[in-house]
Amino acid sequence: MRIDIILFDGFDELDALGPFEVFQNAALNGADFIVRLVAPAGASEVVGAHGLRVKAEAALRSKPSPELILVPGGGWNDRRAQGARAETERGDIPAYLAELHQSGVTIAAVCTGAMIVAATGLLRGRPAITHRGAIEDLRAAGAEIVQERVVDDGQLITAGGVTSGLDLALWLVERYASKEIAGRVAGEMEHERVGSVWRREA
């Protein structure tokens, strides 16, 4: 499975790099995951919300296309000049996510990354969650708020505040690899999975 994690200036570091480490550890434990960091400006340096400088590997639309894409948050609640709110207003990432969704790619969002996804209109009428400071914004965007740490609505998966990205990523490992691999990764990272995963009943 090809997994892309989007980076943009002002992204919350843990939102992106926590799941990155989970996915890479899953690959070391036998999951068929290929993970890369992508950014609107391509293979360039991106500066996180707390000043971490990371170099993305490729541009958003570079081939091969992912089967799963993860969107971090950052900078939404405090209305920073760079971050999720700025990317929502710029529109490049939401437009790309809409294209991916149309082609069947699964979209996962951590924290206020859900607001970037909401800008596509894809969460309108769909169950979702985000950081508690942005819940009313997400509700105003038309999402049906589900008060769980991870909300899995099939092709669209969202998670609450920052550290919930670890639980989202472990859930994705369980969903796409196995519960056993997810358990081993959680144990190696000394992370006790928190809360529950909401899933739409079949």
N, C-alpha and C positions, 0 to 999 in steps of 0.2 A: 504494500500500500504506500503510495506517495503522499506525503504530508507536507504541506507548506505552512509556515508560520509567518504572518505578516509583521513587519517592523515599520514604524514611521516615527518621525521625530516627535518626542514627547510620550512614546509608548511606556506603559508601566513595565519595568524590567521583569518583575516576578510573574506578571501575567503571561509573558511570552517564554521566558527562560525556564520557569518551573515546568511547564508542559514539555518544553524542548528536552530537558533532562529526563523526564519520565519516558518520553518516546524513545530516546536514545538508549536508556537502560532497558527498555522493553526489547529493542532490537538486539541488544547484547544477550538477552535471555531467550532469543529465538523468535520474536515477533518479526514478521516480514514487513518492516517499516523502513522507508527511506525518507529522511527528514531534511528539509532545507529552510533557510531563512530568506524571505523575499521582501523587497521594498519597492515603493513607487519609482524611486530613482535608480533602480537596478543595483548592481554590485558596488555599493558605495557605503560610506560610513553613516550610521544612524545614531542619534543621540537620545537616550532614554530620558524619562521624567526625572530621574535622580542623577543624571550626568554620565551614566555608563555609555561608552562608545562601542558600538558593535558594527561589524561590516557584514552587510547582507551578501548572500551568494548570487542572487539573480533578481531580475525584475519581476513584477507581478505577473505579467502575461507570458513569461518565458516558458518554453516547452522543456520537458513534458508537463502537461497540466496535472495538477494534484487530484487525488480522489477525496482528500479531506483537507480543508483549510481552516486554520485557527486564527482568530482575530483577538488581539489583546485590547485592553482599554488604556486609560491614563489621561489625565488632564480634563476630564469632562466636568466633574463636580466643582472644581475651582476655576473653571472657564479659562484655562491657560491658553496662551497664544498658539502653542503647539500641543497636539494630542488628539484624542478621539473626536472632540468637538470640531476642531479645525479640519480634520480629515473628512468628517461628515459634511461640512460646508464646502470643502474643496470638491468632493464628489467622485474622485477617481476610484477610491477603494470601494465605495458602495456600488458603483457601476460595474466594476469587475466582479464583485460578489453576486450581483444579479445575473451576470453572464454565466458564472460557474453554476449557480443554482439551476439555471435553465438547462444546463448540460448534465445535471444529475450529481454534481459534487456536493458532499456533505459539508456544512458550514458549522463550525463551533466557535462560540464567543465567550471570552472570559471577562467578567466585571463589566465595565462600561463599553467594552467591545460590542456588547449587545446593541448599543445606540448606533454604532456604525452599520450593523446589520439592519436595524430598524429603519435606517434612512433609505433602504432599498424598497421598503414596503412589505418585505417578506414576512415580518413578524405580526402584521396586522391580522387580528383574530386568532393568533397562534399563542399557545402557552410559552412563557419565557420568564427569565429572571435576570437581574443585573445587580450591581452594587446598590446597597440600600439607599444611598444618596441620590440615585438616579431612577429609582423605581417609579416615581410619579411621571418623570419624563418618558419612561418606557411605556407606561400606561397611556399617556397622552398620544403616543405614537401608534396606539391601537393594539398593543399586545395584551394578552390575558395573563396577569401576574400570577405565578405559582410560587408560593413561599417554600421552596426547597433549594438545597445547595446546588444541585444540578438538575436541569430540566431537559429531557431528551424527547423531542417531538419528531423523531425520525431523521429527516435530512437537515433539521435545524436544532442545534443543541446549545444551550446557554448555561452559564454558571454565575453565581453571586460574586461577592467581593474577592479581592486579590488572591488570597490563599486557596479559594475554591478552585482555582485553576489546576491545582494538584489533583483534586478529587475528580474534576472533569477529565483530565488526562488519563488518570487511572481507570476511570469508567470507559474511556475510549479504548484503552488497552484491553480491558475485559471484553468489550463489545466486538472488537475487530481481531483480537488475538485469542486470549483465553483468560478465564478467571484465575488460573494458576499463575500465569505470567504476571498478571496485575498484582497478585498477592506477593510474589517474589520481589517485584520492583518496590512495592510499598514497604516491605520488610527491609530491603537494602537501603532505602532512603530514610528509614526509621520514621515513616509517616503513618499515623493511624487515620484511616479514612473517616471523614466526618460527614454526618448527615446522611440523607438518602437521595436516591435518584428517582425523580418523577418520570414515568414513561406513560405515554398514551396507551390505554387498553386497546387491544386488537378488536 
